[in-house]
Amino acid sequence: MNTTKLLLATAMVCALSAPAYADEATSGNVYASLSGGVIAPEDIDVTAGPTVTFSFDTGYTVSGAIGTWVSDNVTVEGELTYLSADFDEGETLGVAVPVEGDFASTLLLANAAYHFGGKNASFDPYLGAGVGIADSDLEVTSIGGVPTNIEDSATDFATQVSAGLNLNLTSGVSVGAEYRFLYIDSGGDDSDGFSGHNLTANVTLAF
């Protein structure tokens, strides 16, 4: 795993963003959010030989973000996310067997969103998108009860789109729910990348 690249990129984003956030903090435009929820990964096909389709159990995801309102309707933010999902089974030639192992990833993303309600609305639906990098680990410890030792680590491009709704409870505090579709370009010539449907709840504090 190339965690050094991820940590370096995080430090650079924070260093470059700090002056802008400091300026915005005086006008109450900066916010921090925490979210957590579930992710339903899509199946992954491996086509080296007869196609093998790997499926996953529902996993989990946690995220933290710091952002700012750049207008009454637009936000930009930096986000750090961790997700993990266990394998369920592998199927080939109509035969399915259980698979033990998991896929886990730490992501650093830059997001932008358009808020239809706006900064001060009590009811604020929004659409967003983001790009960044994902530092991922894949491990398979058994297939069909037969022990294996399959491991892979990589840093790849990642992107997501989102739709959500925030409800402002009091001045500076809101809660919400969000759907995201996430894609990590972790595949190769003979396999799909990782993708999943993510549903989270969040709380946001404005400064």
C-alpha positions in Angstrom: 0.0 0.0 0.0 1.3 3.4 -0.9 0.1 5.2 2.2 3.0 7.7 2.0 1.5 9.2 -1.2 -2.0 9.4 0.4 -0.6 11.1 3.6 1.5 13.5 1.5 -1.5 14.4 -0.7 -3.6 15.0 2.5 -1.0 17.3 3.9 -0.7 19.3 0.7 -4.5 19.7 0.4 -4.6 20.9 4.0 -1.6 23.3 3.6 -3.0 24.8 0.4 -6.5 25.1 1.8 -5.7 26.6 5.2 -5.3 30.2 4.2 -8.6 30.2 2.3 -10.4 28.5 5.1 -9.0 30.9 7.6 -10.4 33.8 5.6 -13.8 32.2 5.2 -14.0 31.3 8.9 -14.6 35.0 9.8 -17.7 35.0 7.6 -19.2 31.7 8.9 -18.8 29.9 5.6 -16.6 27.1 6.8 -18.1 23.8 7.9 -17.0 20.3 9.1 -19.1 17.2 8.7 -19.0 13.6 9.9 -21.0 10.8 8.2 -21.4 7.0 8.4 -23.4 4.4 6.7 -23.5 1.3 4.5 -22.1 0.5 1.1 -23.5 -2.2 -1.3 -20.6 -3.1 -3.6 -21.4 -4.2 -7.2 -20.1 -7.6 -8.4 -16.6 -7.8 -9.8 -15.9 -10.0 -12.9 -12.5 -11.5 -13.4 -12.0 -12.7 -17.0 -8.6 -14.4 -16.9 -9.9 -17.7 -18.2 -13.5 -18.6 -17.5 -15.3 -15.6 -16.1 -15.5 -15.6 -12.3 -18.0 -13.2 -10.7 -17.2 -12.1 -7.1 -20.0 -10.7 -4.9 -19.8 -8.9 -1.6 -21.8 -8.6 1.6 -23.0 -5.1 2.6 -20.1 -3.1 4.0 -19.7 0.1 6.0 -18.2 3.5 5.4 -17.2 6.5 7.6 -16.2 9.9 6.4 -15.0 13.3 7.5 -15.0 16.5 5.5 -14.0 20.2 5.8 -15.4 22.6 3.3 -16.6 26.1 2.5 -19.5 27.9 0.8 -18.1 29.7 -2.2 -21.5 31.1 -3.0 -25.1 30.9 -1.6 -25.6 27.6 -3.5 -22.1 26.0 -4.1 -19.8 24.3 -1.7 -16.4 22.8 -2.1 -14.7 20.4 0.3 -11.9 18.0 1.1 -13.1 14.6 2.3 -11.3 11.6 3.9 -13.3 8.3 3.8 -12.7 4.7 4.9 -14.8 1.8 3.6 -14.7 -2.0 4.0 -16.7 -4.8 2.6 -16.4 -8.6 3.0 -16.5 -11.0 0.0 -19.6 -13.2 -0.2 -19.1 -15.7 -2.9 -17.5 -16.4 -6.3 -19.4 -17.9 -9.2 -18.2 -19.5 -12.4 -19.8 -21.8 -15.0 -23.0 -21.7 -12.9 -21.3 -22.9 -9.7 -21.1 -20.7 -6.7 -18.7 -21.2 -3.7 -18.2 -19.1 -0.5 -15.3 -16.6 -0.5 -13.6 -15.4 2.7 -11.8 -12.1 2.6 -12.4 -8.4 2.2 -11.8 -5.2 0.3 -10.9 -2.0 2.2 -10.0 1.5 1.0 -9.0 4.9 2.3 -10.0 7.7 0.0 -9.0 11.4 -0.3 -11.5 13.3 -2.4 -12.2 16.8 -3.5 -15.9 17.4 -3.8 -18.2 20.1 -5.1 -22.0 20.4 -4.7 -24.9 22.5 -5.9 -27.4 23.2 -3.1 -30.9 24.0 -4.4 -32.1 25.4 -1.1 -29.0 27.4 -0.4 -26.8 28.2 2.5 -29.5 29.4 4.9 -32.4 27.2 3.8 -34.0 24.9 6.4 -34.6 22.3 3.7 -31.6 21.9 1.4 -31.5 19.2 -1.3 -28.3 19.0 -3.3 -26.3 17.2 -6.0 -22.5 16.7 -5.9 -19.5 15.1 -7.5 -15.9 14.4 -6.5 -12.6 13.1 -7.7 -9.5 11.9 -5.8 -7.4 8.9 -5.0 -8.0 5.6 -3.2 -5.5 3.6 -1.3 -6.9 0.0 -1.3 -6.2 -3.4 0.1 -7.8 -6.7 -1.2 -7.4 -9.9 0.7 -8.8 -13.4 -0.1 -8.1 -16.1 2.6 -10.2 -18.9 1.2 -12.3 -19.9 -1.8 -14.8 -22.8 -1.4 -13.2 -23.7 1.9 -9.7 -24.0 0.4 -7.2 -21.7 2.0 -5.6 -19.1 -0.3 -3.2 -16.3 0.2 -4.3 -13.6 -2.3 -3.3 -10.1 -1.4 -3.1 -6.9 -3.4 -2.6 -3.2 -2.5 -2.7 -0.2 -4.9 -3.4 3.5 -5.1 -5.9 4.3 -7.8 -8.1 7.1 -9.2 -11.5 7.4 -7.6 -14.6 9.4 -8.4 -18.2 9.7 -7.0 -21.5 11.4 -7.6 -24.0 12.1 -4.8 -27.5 13.3 -4.0 -28.6 14.3 -0.6 -30.8 16.4 1.7 -29.8 18.5 4.7 -32.1 19.8 7.4 -30.9 22.8 9.4 -31.8 22.2 13.0 -30.4 25.4 14.6 -28.0 28.1 13.4 -24.8 26.3 12.3 -26.0 22.7 12.9 -27.6 20.4 10.3 -28.3 16.7 9.8 -28.9 14.9 6.6 -28.9 11.8 4.5 -27.0 11.1 1.3 -26.7 8.6 -1.6 -23.4 8.2 -3.4 -22.2 6.1 -6.3 -18.5 5.5 -5.9 -16.0 4.1 -8.4 -12.4 3.1 -7.8 -10.3 2.3 -10.9 -8.7 -0.7 -9.2 -9.3 -3.2 -12.0 -7.0 -4.2 -14.8 -7.1 -5.9 -18.2 -8.8 -8.9 -16.7 -11.0 -7.5 -13.9 -13.4 -4.8 -13.1 -12.8 -1.9 -10.8 -14.5 -1.5 -7.4 -17.9 0.3 -7.4 -20.6 0.6 -4.9 -23.8 2.3 -3.8 -23.4 4.2 -0.5 -26.1 5.4 1.8 -25.1 7.6 4.8 -26.4 9.8 7.5 -24.4 12.9 8.4 -24.1 15.8 10.8 -22.6 19.2 9.9 -21.3 22.0 12.0 -20.8 25.5 10.5 -18.2 27.9 11.9 
